[in-house]
Amino acid sequence: MPPQRKAAGAPDKSVENGMAERIAVIGLGYVGLPVAQAFARKFPGTVGFDTDPRRVEALSAGHDWTGEASPAEFKNSPVHFTHHADDLKGADILSSVSPRQSMPKSARS
């Protein structure tokens, strides 16, 4: 049986059941941004952290230079974008997202 979808405007069961976790995603590149947006749809108050203030400024303005998120996606998943580490305090879950580094051919077996 497929999972039931929440009707528009229906109360969020995760909040009603005491599961209002505060999630922080560290790293807002082509992987971290969609992860943060997905969490924010389910967990309001999700924090998206990146060390690059220019990246945070662009995302806060609804612009993603990686092309992973459309302007509509910014409206539908309210992430709190920041480059201030203090904004990570109080997070129940920290998710660190970084790109996989390629290994040089000489190091592969």
Sine and cosine of phi, psi and omega as CSV:
sin_phi,cos_phi,sin_psi,cos_psi,sin_omega,cos_omega
0.00,0.00,0.79,-0.62,-0.01,-1.00
-0.93,0.37,0.51,-0.86,0.02,-1.00
-0.90,0.44,0.56,-0.83,0.02,-1.00
-0.98,0.17,0.64,-0.77,0.05,-1.00
-1.00,-0.01,0.55,-0.84,0.04,-1.00
-0.96,0.29,0.75,-0.66,0.04,-1.00
-0.93,0.36,0.55,-0.84,0.03,-1.00
-0.83,0.55,0.77,-0.64,0.02,-1.00
1.00,0.08,-0.09,1.00,0.02,-1.00
-0.96,0.29,0.53,-0.85,0.00,-1.00
-0.90,0.44,0.53,-0.85,-0.01,-1.00
-0.99,0.16,0.92,-0.38,-0.04,-1.00
-0.88,0.48,-0.52,0.85,-0.01,-1.00
-0.89,0.45,-0.58,0.82,0.03,-1.00
-0.96,0.27,-0.67,0.74,0.00,-1.00
-0.88,0.48,-0.57,0.82,-0.06,-1.00
-1.00,0.00,0.26,0.96,0.04,-1.00
0.97,0.24,0.33,0.94,-0.03,-1.00
-0.95,-0.30,0.73,0.68,-0.02,-1.00
-1.00,0.00,0.86,0.51,-0.01,-1.00
-0.88,0.48,0.56,-0.83,0.11,-0.99
-0.98,-0.21,0.88,-0.48,-0.09,-1.00
-0.94,-0.34,0.63,-0.78,0.09,-1.00
-0.81,-0.59,0.76,-0.65,0.05,-1.00
-0.95,-0.31,0.83,-0.56,-0.04,-1.00
-0.97,-0.23,0.88,-0.47,-0.05,-1.00
0.97,-0.23,0.94,-0.35,-0.10,-0.99
-0.89,-0.45,0.72,0.70,0.07,-1.00
-1.00,0.06,-0.46,-0.89,-0.09,-1.00
-0.93,0.37,-0.27,0.96,0.07,-1.00
-0.99,-0.17,-0.75,0.66,-0.10,-0.99
-0.91,0.41,-0.61,0.79,-0.02,-1.00
-0.88,0.48,-0.78,0.62,0.03,-1.00
-0.89,0.46,-0.54,0.84,0.04,-1.00
-0.91,0.42,-0.73,0.69,0.01,-1.00
-0.88,0.48,-0.67,0.74,0.00,-1.00
-0.91,0.41,-0.62,0.79,0.03,-1.00
-0.91,0.42,-0.70,0.72,0.05,-1.00
-0.88,0.47,-0.66,0.75,-0.07,-1.00
-0.90,0.44,-0.49,0.87,0.04,-1.00
-0.91,0.42,-0.52,0.85,-0.03,-1.00
-0.99,-0.16,-0.53,0.85,-0.07,-1.00
-0.82,-0.57,1.00,-0.04,0.03,-1.00
-0.84,0.54,0.57,-0.82,-0.02,-1.00
1.00,-0.04,0.09,1.00,0.04,-1.00
-0.87,0.50,0.69,-0.72,0.00,-1.00
-0.97,-0.24,0.72,-0.69,0.11,-0.99
-0.93,-0.37,0.89,-0.46,-0.08,-1.00
-0.92,-0.38,0.70,-0.72,0.14,-0.99
-0.59,-0.80,0.53,-0.85,-0.03,-1.00
-0.98,0.20,-0.22,0.97,-0.05,-1.00
-1.00,-0.06,0.96,-0.30,-0.01,-1.00
-0.86,0.52,-0.51,0.86,0.03,-1.00
-0.92,0.39,-0.62,0.78,0.03,-1.00
-0.90,0.43,-0.71,0.70,-0.01,-1.00
-0.89,0.45,-0.66,0.75,0.02,-1.00
-0.89,0.47,-0.69,0.72,0.01,-1.00
-0.90,0.44,-0.71,0.70,-0.01,-1.00
-0.91,0.42,-0.63,0.78,0.03,-1.00
-0.89,0.46,-0.47,0.88,0.03,-1.00
-1.00,0.03,0.04,1.00,0.03,-1.00
0.99,0.11,0.37,0.93,-0.01,-1.00
-0.89,-0.46,0.81,-0.58,0.04,-1.00
-0.89,-0.46,0.94,-0.33,-0.05,-1.00
-0.97,0.25,-0.13,0.99,0.09,-1.00
-1.00,0.09,-0.26,0.96,0.00,-1.00
0.98,0.18,0.19,0.98,-0.01,-1.00
-0.98,0.19,-0.43,0.90,-0.08,-1.00
-0.78,-0.62,0.66,-0.75,0.05,-1.00
-1.00,0.00,0.29,-0.96,0.07,-1.00
-0.82,0.57,-0.58,0.81,0.02,-1.00
-0.90,0.44,-0.58,0.81,0.00,-1.00
-0.92,0.40,-0.50,0.86,0.05,-1.00
-0.93,0.37,-0.59,0.81,0.00,-1.00
-0.95,0.30,-0.56,0.83,-0.08,-1.00
-1.00,0.08,-0.14,0.99,0.01,-1.00
-0.62,-0.78,1.00,0.00,-0.11,-0.99
-0.96,0.28,1.00,0.01,0.06,-1.00
-1.00,0.04,0.64,-0.77,0.13,-0.99
-1.00,0.00,0.97,-0.24,-0.02,-1.00
-1.00,0.09,0.68,-0.74,-0.03,-1.00
-0.42,-0.91,0.39,-0.92,0.17,-0.99
-0.87,-0.49,0.17,0.99,0.01,-1.00
-1.00,-0.09,0.89,-0.45,-0.03,-1.00
-0.87,0.49,-0.49,0.87,0.02,-1.00
-0.87,0.49,-0.41,0.91,0.01,-1.00
-0.94,0.33,-0.18,0.98,0.02,-1.00
-1.00,0.09,-0.27,0.96,0.00,-1.00
-0.89,0.46,0.64,-0.77,0.02,-1.00
1.00,0.03,-0.07,1.00,0.04,-1.00
-0.95,0.31,0.70,-0.72,0.05,-1.00
-0.99,0.16,-0.52,0.86,-0.04,-1.00
-0.72,-0.69,0.78,-0.63,0.09,-1.00
-0.93,-0.37,0.78,-0.63,0.04,-1.00
-0.87,-0.50,0.92,-0.40,0.00,-1.00
-1.00,-0.09,0.85,-0.52,-0.08,-1.00
-0.86,-0.52,0.85,-0.52,0.02,-1.00
-0.62,-0.78,0.44,-0.90,-0.01,-1.00
-0.94,0.34,0.49,-0.87,0.07,-1.00
-0.95,0.31,0.74,-0.67,0.03,-1.00
-0.99,0.10,0.70,-0.72,0.04,-1.00
-0.97,0.25,0.66,-0.75,0.04,-1.00
-1.00,-0.02,0.70,-0.72,0.03,-1.00
-0.86,0.51,0.55,-0.84,-0.01,-1.00
-0.82,0.58,-0.59,0.81,-0.04,-1.00
-0.91,0.42,-0.39,0.92,-0.04,-1.00
-1.00,-0.05,-0.17,0.99,-0.01,-1.00
-0.98,0.18,0.56,-0.83,0.02,-1.00
-0.98,-0.18,0.00,0.00,0.00,0.00
